[in-house]
Amino acid sequence: MSKTLVIGASGQIGKMTTKLLLSQQQHVVALVRDKSKLNDIENSNLSVVEQDLEGDFSQAFTGCDQVIFAAGSGGSTGADKTILIDLWAATKAANYAKDHDIKNFLMVSSIGADDPDAIESELKPYLVAKHMADEHLKQSGLNYTIVRPGTLTDESASMQVTTQRPNSKEDAKISRENVANSLAHIASKPPGEKAIFELFDGDQVISSL
């Protein structure tokens, strides 16, 4: 039986993804800094590991064959946490995955991470961190899927997405629920070819990803 490690399982997308995987009868290891944030989830297929991403969290990978990195420093933190979580923790996660012979690594990245210089905004340090983490994963030798969502919203899941960037910036958005459902769908399939794609609300059913 396969087992998926969800890193950042108490975050909005991470928690949604964890619940979706469990609803599919999948075995999940949820890596969180504070396990009390998952007290509302009771499932025999769930194991919760409480570790700090700024330290050594390699133990959480034991017995897993797939990883979803959904952790993030959050919008209210400074550049220091962006470096430590979005870059350094993601880099360490790829290294730990390599050491544990993980079969597939799903990285939640961001639109703009392909070319941070193309976007002049206060988000640039975040995009640089995501870019470097993505590049490290690409060079790791692991099988990977890098998902780069557009601007995140709290709308309900439409269960329809697109990997084609909309023409207008206002339309380059996606609900967190659509992201989570997309991750859960990808994680439920046998690992495919290495892939990188952007993701937005659209008119393509998630099951076709």
Backbone as a printed PyTorch tensor [residue, N CA C, xyz], in Angstrom:
tensor([[[  0.8500,  -1.1950,   0.0000],
         [  0.0000,   0.0000,   0.0000],
         [  0.8850,   1.2450,   0.0000]],

        [[  0.6150,   2.1660,  -0.9270],
         [  1.4040,   3.3780,  -1.0140],
         [  1.0930,   4.3050,   0.1640]],

        [[  2.0570,   5.1660,   0.4500],
         [  1.8950,   6.1140,   1.5560],
         [  2.4400,   7.4590,   1.1080]],

        [[  1.6230,   8.5070,   1.2890],
         [  1.9970,   9.8520,   0.8520],
         [  2.3110,  10.7290,   2.0490]],

        [[  3.4630,  11.3830,   2.0040],
         [  3.8410,  12.3680,   3.0090],
         [  3.3860,  13.7380,   2.5340]],

        [[  2.5560,  14.3970,   3.3320],
         [  2.1160,  15.7570,   3.0190],
         [  2.8670,  16.7080,   3.9440]],

        [[  3.7450,  17.5150,   3.3730],
         [  4.5270,  18.4810,   4.1450],
         [  3.7720,  19.8080,   4.1440]],

        [[  3.4700,  20.3040,   5.3350],
         [  2.6260,  21.4880,   5.4500],
         [  1.1600,  21.1030,   5.4990]],

        [[  0.8750,  19.9940,   6.1870],
         [ -0.4800,  19.4380,   6.1880],
         [ -1.4720,  20.2210,   7.0170]],

        [[ -1.0120,  21.2090,   7.7700],
         [ -1.9500,  22.0270,   8.5410],
         [ -2.2680,  23.3420,   7.8410]],

        [[ -1.6010,  23.6110,   6.7230],
         [ -1.9130,  24.7920,   5.9330],
         [ -3.2130,  24.5830,   5.1660]],

        [[ -3.6970,  25.6330,   4.5280],
         [ -5.0030,  25.5400,   3.8880],
         [ -5.0260,  24.4810,   2.7850]],

        [[ -4.1020,  24.5720,   1.8380],
         [ -4.0680,  23.6000,   0.7440],
         [ -3.6260,  22.2380,   1.2560]],

        [[ -2.6490,  22.2180,   2.1440],
         [ -2.1480,  20.9480,   2.6750],
         [ -3.2080,  20.1670,   3.4200]],

        [[ -4.0140,  20.8560,   4.2180],
         [ -5.0540,  20.1750,   4.9900],
         [ -6.1710,  19.6690,   4.0850]],

        [[ -6.5610,  20.4800,   3.1080],
         [ -7.5680,  20.0210,   2.1520],
         [ -7.0830,  18.7760,   1.4130]],

        [[ -5.8300,  18.8120,   0.9850],
         [ -5.2660,  17.6840,   0.2390],
         [ -5.2120,  16.4380,   1.1100]],

        [[ -4.8260,  16.6050,   2.3630],
         [ -4.7770,  15.4820,   3.2960],
         [ -6.1480,  14.8290,   3.4370]],

        [[ -7.1740,  15.6430,   3.6240],
         [ -8.5380,  15.1120,   3.7670],
         [ -8.9870,  14.3880,   2.4990]],

        [[ -8.6470,  14.9360,   1.3430],
         [ -9.0380,  14.3150,   0.0830],
         [ -8.3540,  12.9640,  -0.1070]],

        [[ -7.0730,  12.8960,   0.2160],
         [ -6.3500,  11.6310,   0.0900],
         [ -6.9390,  10.5750,   1.0230]],

        [[ -7.2600,  10.9850,   2.2370],
         [ -7.8620,  10.0490,   3.1890],
         [ -9.2260,   9.5780,   2.7110]],

        [[ -9.9820,  10.4570,   2.0710],
         [-11.2980,  10.0760,   1.5500],
         [-11.1750,   9.0580,   0.4230]],

        [[ -9.9830,   9.0050,  -0.1840],
         [ -9.7090,   8.0310,  -1.2360],
         [ -9.1060,   6.7390,  -0.6680]],

        [[ -9.1270,   6.6260,   0.6520],
         [ -8.5860,   5.4530,   1.3520],
         [ -7.0720,   5.3390,   1.2150]],

        [[ -6.4100,   6.4500,   0.9680],
         [ -4.9520,   6.4380,   0.8790],
         [ -4.3380,   6.6080,   2.2690]],

        [[ -3.1440,   6.0770,   2.4240],
         [ -2.4050,   6.2420,   3.6730],
         [ -1.6060,   7.5400,   3.6000]],

        [[ -1.7140,   8.3480,   4.6400],
         [ -1.0980,   9.6770,   4.6450],
         [ -0.2740,   9.8770,   5.9100]],

        [[  0.9220,  10.4240,   5.7290],
         [  1.7160,  10.9180,   6.8430],
         [  1.6590,  12.4360,   6.7590]],

        [[  1.1180,  13.0770,   7.7750],
         [  0.9640,  14.5300,   7.7990],
         [  2.0750,  15.1440,   8.6350]],

        [[  2.9220,  15.9350,   7.9970],
         [  4.0210,  16.5950,   8.6950],
         [  3.5970,  18.0180,   9.0500]],

        [[  3.5600,  18.3090,  10.3480],
         [  3.1170,  19.6180,  10.8280],
         [  4.0260,  20.0780,  11.9640]],

        [[  4.0070,  21.3630,  12.2130],
         [  4.7550,  21.8950,  13.3570],
         [  3.9440,  21.7840,  14.6380]],

        [[  2.6090,  21.8250,  14.5010],
         [  1.7190,  21.7480,  15.6610],
         [  0.6060,  20.7500,  15.3430]],

        [[  0.7050,  19.5520,  15.9090],
         [ -0.2410,  18.4900,  15.5740],
         [ -1.6680,  18.7830,  16.0340]],

        [[ -1.8260,  19.7300,  16.9480],
         [ -3.1770,  20.0570,  17.4220],
         [ -4.0350,  20.6510,  16.3020]],

        [[ -3.3890,  21.1710,  15.2590],
         [ -4.1290,  21.7630,  14.1500],
         [ -4.8230,  20.7020,  13.2960]],

        [[ -4.5230,  19.4340,  13.5530],
         [ -5.1850,  18.3480,  12.8290],
         [ -6.0800,  17.5270,  13.7490]],

        [[ -6.4090,  18.0750,  14.9210],
         [ -7.2410,  17.3470,  15.8840],
         [ -8.6340,  17.0360,  15.3480]],

        [[ -9.0580,  17.7710,  14.3350],
         [-10.3980,  17.5580,  13.7950],
         [-10.4470,  16.4390,  12.7540]],

        [[ -9.2890,  15.8200,  12.4720],
         [ -9.2440,  14.7190,  11.5020],
         [ -8.9770,  13.4150,  12.2460]],

        [[ -9.9040,  12.5050,  12.1770],
         [ -9.7320,  11.1880,  12.7850],
         [ -9.8470,  10.1350,  11.6820]],

        [[ -8.7470,   9.4410,  11.4150],
         [ -8.7420,   8.4440,  10.3590],
         [ -7.6210,   7.4540,  10.6360]],

        [[ -7.9270,   6.1680,  10.5420],
         [ -6.9260,   5.1370,  10.8420],
         [ -5.7870,   5.1140,   9.8270]],

        [[ -5.9940,   5.7430,   8.6800],
         [ -4.9590,   5.7960,   7.6470],
         [ -4.0470,   7.0130,   7.7910]],

        [[ -4.2720,   7.8060,   8.8310],
         [ -3.4960,   9.0280,   9.0340],
         [ -2.4790,   8.8660,  10.1530]],

        [[ -1.2430,   9.2470,   9.8570],
         [ -0.1960,   9.3450,  10.8720],
         [  0.2820,  10.7920,  10.8920]],

        [[  0.3870,  11.3670,  12.0710],
         [  0.8040,  12.7600,  12.1970],
         [  2.2050,  12.8170,  12.7980]],

        [[  3.0880,  13.5330,  12.1120],
         [  4.4570,  13.7220,  12.5810],
         [  4.6480,  15.1990,  12.8870]],

        [[  5.0490,  15.4910,  14.1030],
         [  5.2420,  16.8840,  14.5360],
         [  6.7340,  17.2040,  14.5040]],

        [[  7.1290,  17.9880,  13.4900],
         [  8.5170,  18.3970,  13.3560],
         [  8.5790,  19.7930,  12.7620]],

        [[  9.6860,  20.4880,  13.0260],
         [  9.8820,  21.8430,  12.5490],
         [ 10.6600,  21.8070,  11.2370]],

        [[ 10.1390,  22.4410,  10.2030],
         [ 10.8060,  22.4380,   8.9010],
         [ 12.1300,  23.1910,   8.9170]],

        [[ 12.3700,  23.9830,   9.9490],
         [ 13.6460,  24.6790,  10.0420],
         [ 14.7340,  23.7780,  10.6250]],

        [[ 14.3360,  22.5880,  11.0910],
         [ 15.3000,  21.6260,  11.6110],
         [ 15.4120,  20.4110,  10.7050]],

        [[ 15.7430,  19.2770,  11.3070],
         [ 15.8600,  18.0220,  10.5750],
         [ 14.5130,  17.3050,  10.6250]],

        [[ 13.8640,  17.1660,   9.4830],
         [ 12.5760,  16.4810,   9.4360],
         [ 12.6370,  15.2260,   8.5650]],

        [[ 13.8210,  14.6650,   8.4230],
         [ 14.0190,  13.5020,   7.5490],
         [ 13.2670,  12.2650,   8.0270]],

        [[ 13.0310,  12.1610,   9.3370],
         [ 12.3600,  10.9870,   9.8970],
         [ 10.9740,  10.7870,   9.2890]],

        [[ 10.3240,  11.8730,   8.9060],
         [  8.9520,  11.7930,   8.3960],
         [  8.8650,  11.0300,   7.0810]],

        [[  9.9660,  10.9100,   6.3570],
         [  9.9710,  10.2610,   5.0450],
         [ 10.0050,   8.7370,   5.1270]],

        [[ 10.3090,   8.2120,   6.2920],
         [ 10.4420,   6.7660,   6.4620],
         [  9.1470,   6.0400,   6.1050]],

        [[  9.2350,   5.0890,   5.2020],
         [  8.0860,   4.2840,   4.8180],
         [  7.1700,   4.9170,   3.7860]],

        [[  7.4890,   6.1490,   3.3570],
         [  6.6630,   6.8240,   2.3450],
         [  7.2430,   6.5880,   0.9510]],

        [[  6.3760,   6.6400,  -0.0380],
         [  6.8710,   6.5220,  -1.4100],
         [  6.4580,   7.7030,  -2.2800]],

        [[  5.7740,   8.6800,  -1.7020],
         [  5.3720,   9.8740,  -2.4380],
         [  5.3460,  11.0570,  -1.4770]],

        [[  5.6790,  12.2320,  -1.9930],
         [  5.7140,  13.4450,  -1.1660],
         [  4.9460,  14.5580,  -1.8630]],

        [[  4.1710,  15.2960,  -1.0750],
         [  3.5570,  16.5360,  -1.5450],
         [  4.0930,  17.6580,  -0.6640]],

        [[  4.8260,  18.6020,  -1.2570],
         [  5.3400,  19.7360,  -0.4940],
         [  4.3740,  20.9000,  -0.6690]],

        [[  3.5490,  21.1290,   0.3540],
         [  2.5410,  22.1880,   0.3140],
         [  2.7990,  23.2390,   1.3790]],

        [[  3.9800,  23.2200,   1.9680],
         [  4.3060,  24.1690,   3.0280],
         [  4.6340,  25.5340,   2.4470]],

        [[  4.4120,  26.5620,   3.2490],
         [  4.7600,  27.9160,   2.8550],
         [  4.9590,  28.7860,   4.0760]],

        [[  5.7380,  29.8250,   3.9040],
         [  6.0450,  30.7030,   5.0440],
         [  4.8600,  31.5800,   5.4250]],

        [[  3.9400,  31.7860,   4.4830],
         [  2.7760,  32.6230,   4.7810],
         [  3.0060,  34.0720,   4.4090]],

        [[  1.9250,  34.7610,   4.1060],
         [  2.0280,  36.1260,   3.6290],
         [  2.3970,  37.1480,   4.6860]],

        [[  2.2950,  36.7910,   5.9590],
         [  2.5580,  37.7570,   7.0280],
         [  3.9840,  37.6940,   7.5560]],

        [[  4.8110,  36.8160,   6.9860],
         [  6.1890,  36.6740,   7.4640],
         [  7.1400,  37.4710,   6.5870]],

        [[  8.3710,  37.5730,   7.0510],
         [  9.3790,  38.3240,   6.3090],
         [ 10.1970,  37.4440,   5.3820]],

        [[ 11.1990,  38.0840,   4.7420],
         [ 12.0380,  37.3690,   3.7870],
         [ 12.8340,  36.2500,   4.4480]],

        [[ 13.1070,  36.3860,   5.7530],
         [ 13.8750,  35.3410,   6.4410],
         [ 13.1160,  34.0150,   6.4400]],

        [[ 11.8290,  34.0550,   6.7570],
         [ 11.0320,  32.8320,   6.7620],
         [ 10.8070,  32.3180,   5.3420]],

        [[ 10.7170,  33.2230,   4.3860],
         [ 10.5820,  32.8070,   2.9930],
         [ 11.7910,  31.9640,   2.5790]],

        [[ 12.9710,  32.4130,   2.9660],
         [ 14.1870,  31.6650,   2.6370],
         [ 14.2080,  30.3320,   3.3750]],

        [[ 13.8620,  30.3420,   4.6510],
         [ 13.9760,  29.1380,   5.4720],
         [ 12.9290,  28.0770,   5.1260]],

        [[ 11.7480,  28.4840,   4.7280],
         [ 10.6730,  27.5270,   4.4390],
         [ 10.5320,  27.2640,   2.9460]],

        [[ 10.2460,  28.3160,   2.1880],
         [  9.9560,  28.1410,   0.7700],
         [ 11.1780,  27.7250,  -0.0450]],

        [[ 12.3520,  28.0640,   0.4240],
         [ 13.5750,  27.6540,  -0.2780],
         [ 14.3010,  26.5340,   0.4460]],

        [[ 14.7480,  26.7910,   1.6720],
         [ 15.6350,  25.8410,   2.3380],
         [ 14.9170,  24.5510,   2.7330]],

        [[ 13.7280,  24.6640,   3.3120],
         [ 12.9890,  23.4550,   3.6940],
         [ 12.6070,  22.6360,   2.4590]],

        [[ 12.2200,  23.3300,   1.3780],
         [ 11.8860,  22.6160,   0.1470],
         [ 13.1030,  21.9000,  -0.4260]],

        [[ 14.2520,  22.5510,  -0.3460],
         [ 15.4990,  21.9370,  -0.8160],
         [ 15.8460,  20.7100,   0.0200]],

        [[ 15.7330,  20.8540,   1.3430],
         [ 16.0070,  19.7090,   2.2200],
         [ 15.0340,  18.5700,   1.9550]],

        [[ 13.7700,  18.9120,   1.6890],
         [ 12.7670,  17.8790,   1.4260],
         [ 13.1490,  17.0520,   0.2100]],

        [[ 13.6360,  17.7040,  -0.8330],
         [ 14.0720,  16.9750,  -2.0210],
         [ 15.2600,  16.0720,  -1.6990]],

        [[ 16.1800,  16.5640,  -0.8870],
         [ 17.3370,  15.7470,  -0.4970],
         [ 16.9030,  14.5360,   0.3300]],

        [[ 16.0040,  14.7540,   1.2910],
         [ 15.5030,  13.6390,   2.1000],
         [ 14.7580,  12.6310,   1.2260]],

        [[ 13.9900,  13.1410,   0.2680],
         [ 13.2400,  12.2590,  -0.6290],
         [ 14.1930,  11.3770,  -1.4240]],

        [[ 15.2710,  11.9650,  -1.8750],
         [ 16.2920,  11.2010,  -2.6170],
         [ 16.8850,  10.1180,  -1.7240]],

        [[ 17.1930,  10.4650,  -0.4910],
         [ 17.7850,   9.5050,   0.4430],
         [ 16.8340,   8.3530,   0.7510]],

        [[ 15.5320,   8.6110,   0.7050],
         [ 14.5340,   7.5930,   1.0560],
         [ 13.9030,   6.9280,  -0.1720]],

        [[ 14.4960,   7.1620,  -1.3340],
         [ 14.0310,   6.5200,  -2.5690],
         [ 12.5530,   6.7970,  -2.8340]],

        [[ 12.1480,   8.0620,  -2.6370],
         [ 10.7670,   8.4620,  -2.9030],
         [ 10.4920,   8.3520,  -4.4040]],

        [[  9.3370,   7.7960,  -4.7580],
         [  9.0190,   7.5320,  -6.1620],
         [  8.5110,   8.7580,  -6.9030]],

        [[  7.8790,   9.6830,  -6.1970],
         [  7.3170,  10.8540,  -6.8600],
         [  7.2530,  12.0220,  -5.8870]],

        [[  7.5640,  13.2200,  -6.3600],
         [  7.5890,  14.4220,  -5.5280],
         [  6.7110,  15.4730,  -6.1970]],

        [[  5.6490,  15.8780,  -5.4850],
         [  4.7590,  16.9340,  -5.9730],
         [  5.0870,  18.2240,  -5.2300]],

        [[  5.4840,  19.2370,  -5.9800],
         [  5.8570,  20.5220,  -5.3990],
         [  4.8020,  21.5730,  -5.7190]],

        [[  4.2870,  22.2230,  -4.6890],
         [  3.3890,  23.3580,  -4.9060],
         [  4.2630,  24.6010,  -5.0090]],

        [[  4.3710,  25.1400,  -6.2010],
         [  5.1970,  26.3030,  -6.4720],
         [  4.2990,  27.5220,  -6.6650]],

        [[  4.5930,  28.3610,  -7.6460],
         [  3.7800,  29.5660,  -7.8690],
         [  3.9530,  30.0680,  -9.2930]],

        [[  2.9050,  30.6440,  -9.8200],
         [  3.0320,  31.3550, -11.0750],
         [  4.1090,  32.4320, -10.9090]],

        [[  4.9540,  32.5780, -11.9060],
         [  6.0450,  33.5380, -11.8250],
         [  7.3490,  32.9580, -11.3510]],

        [[  7.3270,  31.7340, -10.8400],
         [  8.5470,  31.1130, -10.3460],
         [  9.5070,  30.7360, -11.4750]],

        [[  8.9830,  30.6670, -12.6930],
         [  9.8560,  30.3400, -13.8190],
         [ 10.8080,  31.4820, -14.1300]],

        [[ 10.3630,  32.7280, -13.9050],
         [ 11.1810,  33.8980, -14.2320],
         [ 10.8710,  35.0430, -13.2670]],

        [[ 11.4480,  35.0140, -12.0660],
         [ 11.1480,  36.0470, -11.0640],
         [ 11.4760,  37.4640, -11.5240]],

        [[ 12.4380,  37.6220, -12.4330],
         [ 12.8000,  38.9580, -12.9050],
         [ 11.7130,  39.5900, -13.7600]],

        [[ 10.7830,  38.7780, -14.2350],
         [  9.7270,  39.3030, -15.0980],
         [  8.6240,  39.9930, -14.3080]],

        [[  8.6560,  39.8420, -12.9930],
         [  7.6160,  40.4300, -12.1520],
         [  8.2580,  41.3420, -11.1180]],

        [[  7.9860,  42.6290, -11.2200],
         [  8.4990,  43.5840, -10.2410],
         [  7.4210,  43.8370,  -9.1950]],

        [[  7.5470,  43.1770,  -8.0580],
         [  6.5700,  43.3560,  -6.9840],
         [  7.2060,  42.9540,  -5.6710]],

        [[  6.4620,  43.1710,  -4.5940],
         [  6.9600,  42.7950,  -3.2720],
         [  7.0360,  41.2760,  -3.1170]],

        [[  6.4740,  40.5390,  -4.0590],
         [  6.5090,  39.0790,  -4.0200],
         [  7.7940,  38.5030,  -4.6050]],

        [[  8.6740,  39.3480,  -5.1070],
         [  9.8560,  38.8310,  -5.7940],
         [ 10.7200,  37.9190,  -4.9300]],

        [[ 10.9930,  38.2500,  -3.6510],
         [ 11.7850,  37.3190,  -2.8300],
         [ 11.1340,  35.9350,  -2.7320]],

        [[  9.8140,  35.9090,  -2.6440],
         [  9.0750,  34.6500,  -2.5900],
         [  9.2380,  33.8840,  -3.8990]],

        [[  9.1250,  34.5830,  -5.0170],
         [  9.2530,  33.9300,  -6.3210],
         [ 10.6750,  33.4260,  -6.5590]],

        [[ 11.6590,  34.1700,  -6.0830],
         [ 13.0470,  33.7190,  -6.1920],
         [ 13.2460,  32.4360,  -5.3870]],

        [[ 12.6890,  32.4040,  -4.1750],
         [ 12.7950,  31.2070,  -3.3390],
         [ 12.1450,  30.0120,  -4.0180]],

        [[ 10.9460,  30.2190,  -4.5740],
         [ 10.2480,  29.1450,  -5.2720],
         [ 11.0410,  28.6970,  -6.4940]],

        [[ 11.6030,  29.6440,  -7.2230],
         [ 12.3940,  29.3170,  -8.4080],
         [ 13.5830,  28.4240,  -8.0490]],

        [[ 14.3110,  28.8100,  -7.0160],
         [ 15.4970,  28.0530,  -6.6240],
         [ 15.1200,  26.6650,  -6.1090]],

        [[ 14.0090,  26.5760,  -5.3670],
         [ 13.5500,  25.2720,  -4.8770],
         [ 13.1420,  24.3790,  -6.0450]],

        [[ 12.4560,  24.9560,  -7.0220],
         [ 12.0590,  24.1850,  -8.2000],
         [ 13.2810,  23.6900,  -8.9650]],

        [[ 14.2570,  24.5620,  -9.1430],
         [ 15.4610,  24.1840,  -9.8780],
         [ 16.2130,  23.0580,  -9.1690]],

        [[ 16.2540,  23.1290,  -7.8430],
         [ 16.9190,  22.0680,  -7.0820],
         [ 16.2080,  20.7310,  -7.2790]],

        [[ 14.8890,  20.7740,  -7.2330],
         [ 14.1170,  19.5460,  -7.4390],
         [ 14.3540,  18.9900,  -8.8370]],

        [[ 14.3950,  19.8650,  -9.8310],
         [ 14.6070,  19.4310, -11.2160],
         [ 15.9590,  18.7470, -11.3860]],

        [[ 16.9530,  19.1720, -10.6150],
         [ 18.2960,  18.6010, -10.7230],
         [ 18.5220,  17.4270,  -9.7790]],

        [[ 17.5240,  17.0700,  -8.9930],
         [ 17.6910,  16.0660,  -7.9310],
         [ 17.7430,  14.6320,  -8.4390]],

        [[ 17.2040,  14.4030,  -9.6240],
         [ 17.1030,  13.0360, -10.1260],
         [ 15.8030,  12.3590,  -9.7400]],

        [[ 14.9860,  13.0390,  -8.9340],
         [ 13.6900,  12.5000,  -8.5350],
         [ 12.6780,  12.6380,  -9.6700]],

        [[ 11.6750,  11.7740,  -9.6730],
         [ 10.5300,  12.0010, -10.5330],
         [  9.6740,  13.0760,  -9.8600]],

        [[  9.2210,  14.0680, -10.6190],
         [  8.5370,  15.1980,  -9.9900],
         [  7.3930,  15.7240, -10.8400]],

        [[  6.4760,  16.3950, -10.1420],
         [  5.4590,  17.2420, -10.7570],
         [  5.4930,  18.5690, -10.0170]],

        [[  5.7660,  19.6490, -10.7300],
         [  5.7940,  20.9890, -10.1440],
         [  4.5500,  21.7310, -10.6090]],

        [[  3.6910,  22.0830,  -9.6540],
         [  2.4390,  22.7720,  -9.9590],
         [  2.5860,  24.2360,  -9.5550]],

        [[  2.3180,  25.1360, -10.5100],
         [  2.4660,  26.5650, -10.2650],
         [  1.0960,  27.2530, -10.3510]],

        [[  0.3780,  27.3180,  -9.2360],
         [ -0.9540,  27.9230,  -9.2470],
         [ -0.8880,  29.4330,  -9.4800]],

        [[ -1.9890,  29.9580, -10.0010],
         [ -2.1340,  31.4010, -10.1030],
         [ -2.5020,  31.9790,  -8.7460]],

        [[ -2.9950,  33.1980,  -8.7360],
         [ -3.4050,  33.8480,  -7.4890],
         [ -4.4680,  32.9970,  -6.7910]],

        [[ -4.2390,  32.7030,  -5.5230],
         [ -5.1310,  31.8090,  -4.7870],
         [ -6.3490,  32.5410,  -4.2450]],

        [[ -7.5010,  31.8550,  -4.3130],
         [ -8.7380,  32.4170,  -3.7820],
         [ -9.3800,  31.3960,  -2.8380]],

        [[-10.3850,  31.8610,  -2.1090],
         [-11.0960,  30.9890,  -1.1730],
         [-12.4480,  30.5320,  -1.7230]],

        [[-12.6340,  30.6280,  -3.0240],
         [-13.8840,  30.1800,  -3.6240],
         [-14.0000,  28.6580,  -3.5470]],

        [[-15.2240,  28.1540,  -3.6190],
         [-15.4430,  26.7130,  -3.5940],
         [-14.8890,  26.0750,  -4.8670]],

        [[-14.5790,  24.8000,  -4.7630],
         [-14.0040,  24.0890,  -5.9010],
         [-15.0100,  23.9750,  -7.0430]],

        [[-14.5950,  24.3920,  -8.2100],
         [-15.4080,  24.1950,  -9.4070],
         [-15.1040,  22.8470, -10.0400]],

        [[-13.9770,  22.2610,  -9.6310],
         [-13.4820,  20.9850, -10.1740],
         [-13.1270,  21.1180, -11.6530]],

        [[-12.9070,  22.3640, -12.0870],
         [-12.4920,  22.6160, -13.4620],
         [-11.3170,  23.5840, -13.4640]],

        [[-10.2840,  23.2380, -14.2110],
         [ -9.0550,  24.0170, -14.2170],
         [ -8.5380,  24.1510, -15.6530]],

        [[ -7.4530,  24.8930, -15.7980],
         [ -6.7330,  24.9470, -17.0620],
         [ -5.2540,  25.1250, -16.7650]],

        [[ -4.4320,  24.5880, -17.6440],
         [ -2.9860,  24.7670, -17.5190],
         [ -2.4960,  25.8680, -18.4550]],

        [[ -3.4290,  26.5110, -19.1470],
         [ -3.0870,  27.6170, -20.0470],
         [ -3.2980,  28.9430, -19.3260]],

        [[ -2.2660,  29.7750, -19.2940],
         [ -2.3710,  31.0460, -18.5770],
         [ -3.3860,  31.9640, -19.2580]],

        [[ -4.3510,  32.4700, -18.5050],
         [ -5.3400,  33.3940, -19.0840],
         [ -4.6680,  34.6660, -19.6070]],

        [[ -5.3450,  35.3390, -20.5260],
         [ -4.7930,  36.5570, -21.1240],
         [ -4.7250,  37.7080, -20.1310]],

        [[ -5.6850,  37.7770, -19.2260],
         [ -5.7010,  38.8840, -18.2650],
         [ -5.2060,  38.4270, -16.8980]],

        [[ -4.5250,  39.3400, -16.2180],
         [ -4.0050,  39.0460, -14.8860],
         [ -5.1330,  38.7510, -13.9140]],

        [[ -6.2660,  39.4110, -14.1040],
         [ -7.4100,  39.2270, -13.2050],
         [ -7.9600,  37.8040, -13.2730]],

        [[ -7.8070,  37.1610, -14.4070],
         [ -8.3170,  35.7990, -14.5790],
         [ -7.2860,  34.7270, -14.2160]],

        [[ -6.0690,  35.1530, -13.9220],
         [ -5.0000,  34.1950, -13.6030],
         [ -5.0750,  33.8090, -12.1280]],

        [[ -6.1710,  33.1760, -11.7530],
         [ -6.4220,  32.8310, -10.3540],
         [ -6.9510,  31.4020, -10.2780]],

        [[ -6.9450,  30.8710,  -9.0670],
         [ -7.4650,  29.5190,  -8.8480],
         [ -7.8380,  29.3670,  -7.3750]],

        [[ -8.9030,  28.6490,  -7.1140],
         [ -9.3040,  28.4300,  -5.7230],
         [ -8.3740,  27.4130,  -5.0740]],

        [[ -8.1540,  27.5890,  -3.7890],
         [ -7.3190,  26.6400,  -3.0500],
         [ -7.9080,  25.2270,  -3.1170]],

        [[ -9.2400,  25.1510,  -3.1290],
         [ -9.8870,  23.8440,  -3.2100],
         [ -9.6000,  23.1720,  -4.5520]],

        [[ -9.5450,  23.9480,  -5.6190],
         [ -9.2020,  23.3690,  -6.9160],
         [ -7.7560,  22.8820,  -6.9360]],

        [[ -6.8680,  23.6320,  -6.2880],
         [ -5.4760,  23.1940,  -6.1970],
         [ -5.3880,  21.8790,  -5.4340]],

        [[ -6.0580,  21.8190,  -4.2880],
         [ -6.0130,  20.6090,  -3.4540],
         [ -6.5770,  19.4070,  -4.2000]],

        [[ -7.6930,  19.5940,  -4.8790],
         [ -8.2780,  18.4910,  -5.6340],
         [ -7.3630,  18.0490,  -6.7750]],

        [[ -6.6650,  18.9870,  -7.3790],
         [ -5.7180,  18.6480,  -8.4360],
         [ -4.5540,  17.8390,  -7.8760]],

        [[ -4.0240,  18.2630,  -6.7290],
         [ -2.9250,  17.5300,  -6.0990],
         [ -3.3560,  16.1120,  -5.7260]],

        [[ -4.5390,  15.9950,  -5.1330],
         [ -5.0360,  14.6820,  -4.7240],
         [ -5.2290,  13.7730,  -5.9360]],

        [[ -5.6950,  14.3360,  -7.0290],
         [ -5.8820,  13.5390,  -8.2450],
         [ -4.5400,  13.0500,  -8.7860]],

        [[ -3.5760,  13.9600,  -8.8780],
         [ -2.2530,  13.5750,  -9.3830],
         [ -1.6160,  12.5250,  -8.4800]],

        [[ -1.7870,  12.7040,  -7.1660],
         [ -1.1870,  11.7740,  -6.2060],
         [ -1.8370,  10.4030,  -6.2320]],

        [[ -3.0630,  10.3290,  -6.7360],
         [ -3.7840,   9.0510,  -6.7610],
         [ -3.4140,   8.1960,  -7.9620]],

        [[ -2.6880,   8.7850,  -8.9120],
         [ -2.3150,   8.0700, -10.1290],
         [ -0.8970,   7.5170, -10.0100]],

        [[ -0.5520,   6.4950, -10.7850],
         [  0.8440,   6.0530, -10.8470],
         [  1.7050,   7.2120, -11.3430]],

        [[  2.9320,   7.3460, -10.8480],
         [  3.7910,   8.4480, -11.2800],
         [  3.9640,   8.4610, -12.7960]],

        [[  3.8010,   9.6460, -13.3840],
         [  3.9770,   9.7810, -14.8200],
         [  5.3230,  10.3990, -15.1480]],

        [[  5.3930,  11.0420, -16.3020],
         [  6.6190,  11.7260, -16.7000],
         [  6.8210,  12.9780, -15.8370]],

        [[  8.0620,  13.4220, -15.7360],
         [  8.3340,  14.6690, -15.0320],
         [  7.5540,  15.7950, -15.7020]],

        [[  6.9610,  16.6650, -14.8810],
         [  6.0860,  17.6900, -15.4470],
         [  6.1400,  18.9790, -14.6380]],

        [[  6.0120,  20.0930, -15.3410],
         [  5.8830,  21.4140, -14.7280],
         [  4.7490,  22.1300, -15.4490]],

        [[  3.7770,  22.6280, -14.7120],
         [  2.7020,  23.3700, -15.3630],
         [  2.0720,  24.3770, -14.4130]],

        [[  1.5500,  25.4470, -15.0070],
         [  0.7750,  26.4190, -14.2530],
         [ -0.6540,  25.9090, -14.1510]],

        [[ -1.3970,  26.4370, -13.1790],
         [ -2.7520,  25.9330, -12.9500],
         [ -3.6740,  27.0810, -12.5620]],

        [[ -4.8180,  27.1400, -13.2330],
         [ -5.7910,  28.2050, -13.0060],
         [ -7.1930,  27.6130, -13.0540]],

        [[ -8.1550,  28.3510, -12.5210],
         [ -9.5480,  27.9830, -12.7340],
         [ -9.8280,  28.0030, -14.2430]],

        [[-10.5530,  26.9970, -14.7230],
         [-10.8010,  26.9540, -16.1570],
         [-11.9750,  26.0760, -16.5060]],

        [[-11.8890,  25.4140, -17.6540],
         [-13.0100,  24.5870, -18.1270],
         [-12.6130,  23.1440, -18.4000]],

        [[-11.4670,  22.7310, -17.8770],
         [-10.9990,  21.3510, -18.0420],
         [-11.2080,  20.5990, -16.7320]],

        [[-11.8450,  19.4410, -16.7980],
         [-12.0950,  18.6930, -15.5580],
         [-10.7670,  18.2440, -14.9590]],

        [[-10.6920,  18.2880, -13.6500],
         [ -9.4510,  17.9570, -12.9580],
         [ -9.0070,  16.5310, -13.2590]],

        [[ -9.9460,  15.6380, -13.4460],
         [ -9.5950,  14.2370, -13.7090],
         [ -8.8440,  14.0340, -15.0110]],

        [[ -8.8000,  15.0660, -15.8640],
         [ -8.0750,  14.9520, -17.1270],
         [ -6.6160,  15.3980, -17.0130]],

        [[ -6.2090,  15.8960, -15.8520],
         [ -4.8340,  16.3140, -15.6680],
         [ -3.8870,  15.1210, -15.7620]]])
